[in-house]
């Protein structure tokens, strides 16, 4: 034992003379074959509005070697100076030098783009650049590509004080609230695209006229861009294509809004589609919607503040009326997370409409059509009058009762539900029993699957088609209405036996 301590001291001294040991992944190679790999060869920004910054796109830089590499330089080629910016290791920079990437490790680079206006004015334009990497004498690059589009910008609180037409030659982007003042009319040309930022809305105190004089001569396609006006959120990445609640919607003020017309229009990704907020039960504004699609609508506990109202919260709806009047013709409602049509007082007429309210992203418990004459705590004590007419329509969705009339027995004479397919258990009787009204009469079909071409329950991919299949029980069951001789896509309806819903049946 007396020799043990001296031996340990000698052994420790010898260890100090040995070369230091480093983990293999920390040893830096200078081999020219040690190249980088990338998560993509191109970072693509698809359809960027000029003068608006994009979201950050991730680019992963991989070192597949067992040894570390030193990236002597990362920089932008700057073909269009100031367009692209980088975030490397949490710091914004245009050039980075001498960055080590350990063996079998990676580096994250975030890329953003902000395009200036293009001389091409109304046409899309392309802005490309390169992100350059230099490692051990090797030069590599990743392409940066942005497809830009000049746009008209509105907001943050823009007032339209005189008659105005929004042209279709560029997209319109709304940041904040656009108010159509009393006495003014906003007209929107066919084919116009309107993109709204989070929280944005259109508040109509005057009049809105969309596609008012458009009368196509031929049948349209579901992807038509020349005729349909489209309202949607401004997040254009594919992930956001079907996400509801990205902007507020279109609101009509009761005090002065009159003669509103929305035709050949798609409204999507909003908290509500068309809203009349008439809390004092004053003169009823009227909104007519024809050949209109309302999809991906949801606004649970959505506040209506900022649009001239009292700021209280309600769930979203495709069409939402507080003592307002809606005339809906050839309209499709789908993926409305709370309600397709909700009425608290007012008059609602649905003719040749399709409610195909499948909500795969939501667990919905409220009926698609929901009405009451009950005064809310935000209204005056004046009782509401409810009038509902449903004709030649399909009311269908993902729950067993897609109709609800609260206190329905008190306004039963104002309900005219006929020539339609209805998904309901509560109203499946032939006669009324208290507040459980019976609608199994007047040529209605109760709980009869309309057989759409493709739904979330029976689909071929993720594209749904609510036109009628060849064996649909809705075929030839309607009553011709000379005021609505064509369907949502402008296809002529049969004069003798039209189909139910927004679409005349597609020929086999």
Number of C-alpha atoms within 10 A of each C-alpha: 5 6 7 8 10 10 11 11 10 10 11 10 11 10 10 9 8 8 7 7 7 8 8 12 17 15 15 16 17 14 13 10 12 20 20 21 14 16 13 13 12 16 21 16 23 16 17 25 26 22 17 14 15 20 15 15 14 15 18 14 18 19 23 18 18 17 21 22 28 19 20 16 15 24 18 23 16 15 12 13 10 13 18 26 19 23 17 17 13 10 11 14 14 17 15 19 13 13 16 17 23 22 21 13 17 17 16 15 19 18 22 18 25 19 23 18 16 16 9 10 13 15 13 16 19 15 18 18 21 19 21 16 22 19 22 16 15 15 13 16 19 18 15 20 18 23 17 23 24 25 23 15 19 16 15 12 16 17 15 19 15 14 14 14 13 18 16 17 16 18 21 22 23 26 21 21 22 21 24 26 22 18 15 20 24 21 19 21 21 23 20 23 24 23 21 27 18 17 18 26 27 23 25 28 24 26 25 26 19 24 22 16 10 13 11 12 8 10 13 17 12 10 8 11 14 12 20 26 24 20 24 25 27 22 18 15 11 9 8 13 15 15 19 25 24 25 30 32 29 22 24 29 25 24 16 16 27 22 13 21 18 22 26 26 24 20 24 30 29 33 31 34 29 25 26 27 24 23 22 15 21 12 15 23 24 21 25 16 23 25 24 25 25 26 28 28 34 30 26 16 12 17 18 19 11 15 21 13 13 12 13 11 13 13 17 30 33 32 25 25 27 25 27 28 22 27 16 22 26 27 27 27 30 25 29 35 30 28 29 31 24 24 27 24 25 25 21 25 18 23 25 34 30 28 27 26 27 21 19 12 13 12 11 18 14 16 26 31 21 20 24 21 22 17 17 12 8 11 15 12 12 12 14 18 17 26 21 22 15 20 24 28 29 29 27 28 23 20 17 15 22 26 20 20 23 16 15 19 16 15 16 16 11 15 17 14 23 21 22 28 28 29 25 22 15 16 23 21 16 12 13 14 11 11 15 19 20 17 23 19 15 12 15 21 22 19 16 16 16 25 17 20 18 18 19 15 10 11 13 12 9 9 9 16 16 20 19 24 19 15 13 18 17 28 19 18 20 24 18 19 15 9 7 16 14 21 25 28 21 21 19 16 21 16 13 10 13 25 25 30 35 30 28 24 24 11 7 6
